[in-house]
Amino acid sequence: MPEQETIKRARRDADEGKSPSTQAGEFVHQEMEHIRHGKHGARSAKQAIAIGLSEARRAGIKVKPPRKGTTSSATRRKAEKDSEAGSRTTKKRPSARRSRATKSALRREGTSAASSTALSRQGHASARKRSAGERSASARRGAATKGAAGRSAAAKKAAKTRARRAA
């Protein structure tokens, strides 16, 4: 169950005109925090992200299911079911037995899936699959929703990073 604060942050992102994937990022972030604080674990960073995306879809964030050929049909079907559950007006109560089984299975997993190393590795692997043009276009879209103050702050941060790496 997503925390109210997470839902509030995702709604704020939506109001600011940010993309569904950015809104879903709030749920992924919450999932990482849960793993870091020992609420449960995950087998890999990819699994942790998948849990967060699933929660986002079930909370009504319009994240598209993965494209055909990128994942198994079962994963795509699950994503579609999650989106369906999120758009439902009356929420179905989840099975307590299944919920408990899932939670206890995740508790047995480690917490290194949410480490900065694991997330960095996952991010790099994901970025490698995209072309330079795609990455550039994505950055441009992100900058468009930032606002003047946000762009200024990002530029200062980038300059600081460049200075640190040069030294």
C-alpha positions as CSV (number, residue, x, y, z in Angstrom):
1,M,0.0,0.0,0.0
2,P,1.5,3.3,-1.0
3,E,2.0,6.0,1.6
4,Q,-0.2,9.1,1.4
5,E,2.8,11.3,1.2
6,T,4.0,9.4,-1.9
7,I,0.6,9.8,-3.6
8,K,0.6,13.5,-2.7
9,R,4.1,13.9,-4.3
10,A,3.0,12.0,-7.4
11,R,-0.1,14.3,-7.7
12,R,2.1,17.4,-7.4
13,D,4.2,16.0,-10.3
14,A,1.1,15.5,-12.3
15,D,-0.1,19.1,-11.6
16,E,3.3,20.4,-12.7
17,G,2.8,18.6,-16.0
18,K,5.5,16.0,-15.5
19,S,5.3,12.7,-17.4
20,P,3.7,9.6,-15.9
21,S,7.1,7.9,-15.6
22,T,8.2,10.9,-13.4
23,Q,5.1,10.5,-11.3
24,A,5.8,6.8,-11.0
25,G,9.3,7.6,-9.9
26,E,7.9,8.7,-6.5
27,F,6.6,5.2,-5.9
28,V,9.9,3.6,-7.0
29,H,11.7,6.0,-4.6
30,Q,9.3,4.9,-1.8
31,E,10.1,1.3,-2.6
32,M,13.8,1.9,-2.3
33,E,13.3,3.5,1.1
34,H,11.3,0.5,2.2
35,I,14.1,-1.8,1.2
36,R,16.8,0.4,2.8
37,H,14.8,0.6,6.1
38,G,14.4,-3.2,6.1
39,K,10.6,-3.4,5.6
40,H,11.4,-6.0,3.0
41,G,14.1,-6.9,0.4
42,A,14.3,-7.5,-3.3
43,R,16.3,-9.9,-5.5
44,S,17.6,-7.1,-7.7
45,A,17.3,-3.4,-8.4
46,K,15.2,-4.3,-11.4
47,Q,12.7,-6.1,-9.2
48,A,12.6,-3.2,-6.8
49,I,11.7,-0.9,-9.6
50,A,9.1,-3.3,-10.9
51,I,7.4,-3.3,-7.5
52,G,7.3,0.5,-7.5
53,L,5.9,0.7,-11.0
54,S,3.2,-1.8,-10.1
55,E,2.2,0.2,-7.1
56,A,2.1,3.4,-9.2
57,R,-0.2,1.7,-11.8
58,R,-2.5,0.5,-9.1
59,A,-2.6,4.0,-7.6
60,G,-3.9,5.3,-10.9
61,I,-0.7,6.6,-12.6
62,K,-1.0,6.1,-16.3
63,V,2.3,4.3,-16.9
64,K,2.2,2.3,-20.2
65,P,2.8,-1.4,-20.0
66,P,6.2,-2.6,-21.5
67,R,6.2,-2.9,-25.3
68,K,5.8,-6.2,-27.0
69,G,9.1,-8.1,-27.3
70,T,10.8,-6.2,-24.4
71,T,9.4,-8.4,-21.6
72,S,7.5,-11.6,-21.2
73,S,3.7,-11.6,-22.0
74,A,3.1,-12.5,-18.3
75,T,4.8,-9.3,-17.2
76,R,2.9,-7.2,-19.8
77,R,-0.4,-8.8,-18.7
78,K,0.4,-8.0,-15.1
79,A,1.1,-4.4,-16.0
80,E,-2.2,-4.2,-17.8
81,K,-4.0,-5.7,-14.9
82,D,-2.4,-3.2,-12.5
83,S,-3.4,-0.3,-14.7
84,E,-7.0,-1.7,-14.8
85,A,-7.0,-1.9,-11.0
86,G,-5.8,1.7,-10.8
87,S,-8.6,3.0,-13.1
88,R,-11.3,1.0,-11.2
89,T,-13.6,3.3,-9.2
90,T,-14.3,0.7,-6.5
91,K,-11.2,-0.9,-5.3
92,K,-11.2,-4.7,-4.9
93,R,-9.8,-5.8,-1.5
94,P,-6.5,-7.7,-2.0
95,S,-6.3,-11.3,-0.9
96,A,-4.8,-11.4,2.6
97,R,-3.2,-14.8,2.0
98,R,-1.5,-13.8,-1.2
99,S,-0.4,-10.5,0.3
100,R,1.1,-12.2,3.3
101,A,2.9,-14.8,1.1
102,T,4.4,-12.1,-1.1
103,K,5.5,-10.0,1.8
104,S,7.2,-13.0,3.6
105,A,9.0,-14.0,0.4
106,L,10.3,-10.4,0.0
107,R,11.4,-10.4,3.6
108,R,13.7,-13.3,2.9
109,E,15.5,-11.3,0.2
110,G,18.5,-9.1,0.8
111,T,18.6,-5.3,0.9
112,S,21.5,-4.6,-1.4
113,A,19.1,-4.2,-4.3
114,A,18.5,-0.6,-3.2
115,S,22.2,0.2,-2.7
116,S,23.6,3.1,-4.7
117,T,25.9,0.7,-6.6
118,A,23.0,-1.5,-7.6
119,L,20.9,1.4,-8.7
120,S,23.8,3.0,-10.6
121,R,24.5,-0.3,-12.4
122,Q,20.8,-0.7,-13.3
123,G,20.6,2.9,-14.6
124,H,23.7,2.6,-16.7
125,A,22.5,-0.7,-18.2
126,S,19.1,0.9,-19.0
127,A,20.7,4.0,-20.6
128,R,23.0,1.8,-22.7
129,K,19.9,0.4,-24.5
130,R,18.9,3.8,-25.7
131,S,20.5,5.9,-28.4
132,A,22.3,9.2,-27.8
133,G,19.4,11.0,-29.6
134,E,16.8,9.3,-27.3
135,R,18.8,10.3,-24.2
136,S,19.2,13.8,-25.4
137,A,15.5,14.2,-26.3
138,S,14.5,12.9,-22.9
139,A,16.8,15.4,-21.2
140,R,15.3,18.2,-23.3
141,R,11.8,17.1,-22.2
142,G,12.8,17.1,-18.6
143,A,14.4,20.6,-18.8
144,A,11.1,21.9,-20.3
145,T,9.1,21.2,-17.2
146,K,11.9,22.4,-14.8
147,G,11.2,26.1,-14.8
148,A,13.9,28.9,-14.7
149,A,14.9,28.3,-11.1
150,G,15.1,24.6,-11.6
151,R,17.3,25.0,-14.7
152,S,19.6,27.4,-12.9
153,A,20.0,25.0,-9.9
154,A,20.7,22.1,-12.3
155,A,23.3,24.1,-14.2
156,K,25.1,25.1,-10.9
157,K,25.1,21.5,-9.8
158,A,26.5,20.3,-13.1
159,A,29.2,23.0,-13.0
160,K,30.1,21.8,-9.4
161,T,30.3,18.2,-10.6
162,R,32.5,19.1,-13.5
163,A,34.8,21.1,-11.2
164,R,35.1,18.2,-8.8
165,R,35.9,15.7,-11.6
166,A,38.5,17.9,-13.1
167,A,40.4,18.3,-9.8
